[in-house]
Amino acid sequence: MEFKTGIVVQLKSGGPEMTIKGIIGDKNSPLNKTEETGLKLGGFADGDIYCQWFNDSNKLESACFKPNMLDEMDEDE
């Protein structure tokens, strides 16, 4: 499965729906150099997926995941 910026995904184990903000190492990704460098320093690598979502308190959250941990959500759901 090929993930792209802007699509909605969810962890295979469940949890909130998340929007892909960017993909590390993708030249078309909207991640800026500072974001990408920070994620790489945090142990993430090219191809990892950076996602954002709102928690139950409407606070913006973000995290990075390996592609094999995510499923694309159907637009009809």
N, C-alpha and C positions, 0 to 999 in steps of 0.2 A: 504494500500500500504506500502510495506517495502522499505525504502530508504537505499542505500549503498554508501559508500565512492566511489567517482569517477564518479558517474552517473551525467548526465546533467539534470537540473531542471529549472523551471521558475515559478515565482509567478503566481497564478491563475488569478491575476488582470493584468498580462502582465509584460513587462520589459525585461531586458537582460537575455540571457541564462546563467546559473550559474553552476559551478561544485561543488559538495559536497566535502568539504575538510575533514569533520568529523562529527560525531554525539556525542553529549555530553553524557557521561556515558556509551558509548559502549566500552567494553574492547578491541575490535578489531579495534577501530578507531585510526587513526594515530595522533590524537591530543595529544600533550605532556601535562604533568601535569600543566605546567605554563599556557598554552593556556586554558585548561579546567577550571582551577581555576579562571583565569581572566574572562572567560565567565560567570561562576557561580556567581562571585562577581558582575557582571553586570546585574544580574537578570535572567539569563537563567537557564534552568533546564535540567535534564537528558531527553534525547529523542529529544531535540531541534537540528536543523540541521544547521551546520556552512558551509556557502557557500562562494565561491570566483568567481570573474568575472573581466573582463577588461572593463572599461568605454570607452566612445567615444575618450578620449585622451590617450588610452592605459595604463591608470593607474590601477594597481591592487586594487580592492575594495573587501571588505568582510563584511558579516553580518550574523546574526543568525536568523532563522525563525522557527516557529512552523510547524510541518509536514503537518498539514491540510491547510497551506497556499501555498503549493507547488504542482506542477504537474510534473511528469517525462516527459521529452521530448522524442519523438520518434527518434530513430537513423536515420531514413530515411529523417527527416526534414532538 
